[in-house]
Amino acid sequence: MARRRIIAGNWKMNKTPSEAVALCAELKDLVVNDAVDVVYCVPAIDIVPVAEAVKGTNVHVGAENFYIEDKGAFTGEISAPMLKEAGVEYVIIGHSERRDIFGENDILINAKVKKAFASGLTPILCCGESLALRKAGTYKEWIKRQIEWDLTDVTADQVKTLVIAYEPIWAIGTGETATADQAQEVCKMIRETIAEMYDAATAEAVRIQYGGSMNAGNAAELLAKEDIDGGLIGGASLKPDFGKIVNA
């Protein structure tokens, strides 16, 4: 079964609303590709203007984070119903920056995955290892455990629609990239973990992205690998080069 490629931009904490609209206009003709799902995951304040700016195009809107309650006394947070009404389809969950800087653990991430599905949002679930784990050679066990924890009580039918983003933390925003073979090794292991947890059909259906300094220069080689179905793109998603990655 051929999996549909998905290229998502993670804008992180960049672009004011007016800058976001300008970037959408700049990228509009560059990201056209009927064979690829293109997603802009944007800061909360940019969601409404970006959803408006991409109407009638091939671009889907994603959020970078949300909280597990629908409403209430959670100052500074944003809920799944708010995202849905604003036009969001995807949400990044468990990005290494959320884990490391904001202390999100796998119990919360698992709750977010389940809440996203219950709310009709598609999770882009992030996993990955630090440089220390990579050097120690224990990175596969670490990532496998992340997947098992984060998908606790998630059904096979849900996992089939899930997007998993493998992000070696040592290669995010550093200019370092895992080689295509290193990226393929881990993405294959993630698919094998899904097969063990669920079944072969679920593993075959789940889409796995590579996210770690993917750019216009290395995208084609990475995307040629059997188990890499797309990319979660940081810095390069804010430039015209993003169009080259979509069409790599």
N, C-alpha and C positions, 0 to 999 in steps of 0.2 A: 504494500500500500504506500503510495507516495504521500508524504506529509507536506502540507502547505507551508511554505517558508514564512517566517514572521520576523520582521525587522522593527524593533522598537527603540525609539530614542528616549533616554532618561535625561531630561534637561537639568535635573538636580535643582539647586537653588540659584537658577539663572533666569533672566528675562523678566522685565516688568511687563504688565499687560500690553502696552503699546509695542514694546520690542517683540513680544511673542507673536502679535498679529503680523508684524513686519516680517518675521522669520517664516511664518506660514506662507506668506505671499512669495517670499524668495524661493522657498522649497517646492511650491505647488507643482510646477511643471517638471521638476527634477525627480520627484518621488513616484511618478506614475509607473505602475507595473501591476498588471492585472493578476499576475501569478503569485503576488506577495501580499501578505497582510502588513500594512504600514501603520505603526502606532506612535503617537507622540504622548509620552508620559510627562506631564507638566506640573509646575507648582500649583497649589490649590487656587491661588488668586488668578491664575491664567486660564483655568479650566473653561470658564464661561466664554471669554473672548476667543479662545482657541476653538472651542466647539462651534462657535458661530463662523469663524474664519475658514474652517475646513468643510463646512456644509457643502454637499454636492461634489466632494472630491473622494478619492479613494482612501483618505486618511481616517483612522480611528483615534479616539481620545482615551488616554489612560491617566490615572492618578499615581502619585508617588508613594502614597501612604493613606491610611484611614484608621478609625478606631472601631472597636467591636460592638459598641452600643449604638442604637439608632438615634438617641437624643439624650440630653440630660446635662448634669453638672460636670462637664469634662472640658474645662477651659482650654481653648487653643486647639481642640481636636475637630475632626470633620468626619461625618458618618457616611455609611454606604448609601442610604436613601438620598442624602444630599448629592453625592456623586452621580447616582443614577439619574436623578432629575436634571442634572447639569449636562448630561450627554456622555458620561464616562462609560466605557465598556470594559476596560482592563485596569488592574491595579497592581503595582509592584508591592510585594510582601517580602520582608526579611532581607532587604538589601544590607550588605555588610556595613554600610554607614549607619543604618538604623540599629543594627546589632551592636556595633562597636561604640558609636558616639552616644546613642540614646538608650542603650542597655536593654534592647528587646531580646527576650529569650525565646526558646523554641516552644514553650507553653503558650505564650502570647501569639507567636507566629502561627501555630497550629489553629488557635481560636480565630485568627484573622482569615486564614484559608477557608475555614468552614463558614465563617460569616460572609465572606465574599461570594461563595457559591450560593448560600441561602438568599443572597440579595441580588443574584443575577449578574454578578461581575466575574470576569475571568481573571484569576490570579496569575501573575508572573512571579513565581516563587524562586527566590534567589538562594543559592548555596555556594560554598567555596571555602578555601583554606588560606591560612596566613603563610607567610614565607617560612616561619619556624616549623609549621606542620609539613610543608612541602619538603624542607631540608631533612626533617626527621623521618620522612618516608611513610608517615602515618596518615597522609591526606585522604586516601581512599576510605579508610575506616571512618574518619571524621565526617566526610560528606555523606557517606551511606547513613550514618547515624542522624545527621541533620534531616535527610529525606524521610527516614522512618519516623522520627519525632514529628516533623512538620505535617506529615500526611496521616497521622493517627486519626482513625474514624472517618477518613475521607473515602468515599465509595469509588469503585472502579470506573463507573460511568462519569463521575466528576473528574477523575484523574485523566481520562481520555481527552477532556477538553482543556486540561491544565497546560500552562507553559512553565517550564523549569528553566531558569537561567543559571548556568554554571559560571561563577565569577571567581577566578583565583585572585584573592585580595591583593596579592603582591603585584598584580598586573592591572589594577584599576587606577587610572589617572597617572600612572608612573611612566607610561611609554613602553614599559616592559610588556611583552605579549607571550603567553604560552605558545609554544610552537603548535602548528596544526596537529601534529601527532600527539602532543601532550593534551591538547584540548579534546581531541577525539577519544583518547584513552579514558578521560574522566566522563565525558558525555555517554560513552558506551557503557561504562560502569553504572551510571545513573539509570540508564535504560534497563540494565540487567537487575538493578535493585527493584525497579518498578515491576519487572517480570516476577521476581521472587515474592514481592508483597501482594501482587494481584495475579496477573496472568500475561501470557505472551501478547494477546490482542491489545491489552491496555498499554503495555510497554511499546508496542508498535505504533500506537495512536498518539502517545504523548509527544508534545513538541519540546525540544531541548535547544536552548539558545546558548551561544558562547558570549560572555560579556567580560572583556578585559582588554581594553585598548584595541578593539577591532576598529580598523580604519579602511579608507579607500584602497590602501596599498596591500593589505593582507586579507581583506574580506573574501575574495574569490577562493583563495587557497583553503581558508577555514570552512567556508560554506560548501566546499566540494566534499568534505568528509561525510561519511555515511550517517553518523549519529548527530551531526550539527545541523539543526533545522532553522537557524536564524541567529540574530545577534541582539543583545541589549547594549545599546551604544550610548556612551557618555559624551565626552567632549566633541566627538565628531558629529553628533546629532545636531549641534548648534551651527553647523557650517554647510555650505552647498555640497561638500563632500558626502553628506548623508545620502544624497541622491545616487552617488556612485555605489554606495554600499547596498542600497535597495536594489540596484540593477546589476550587482556583481555576479 
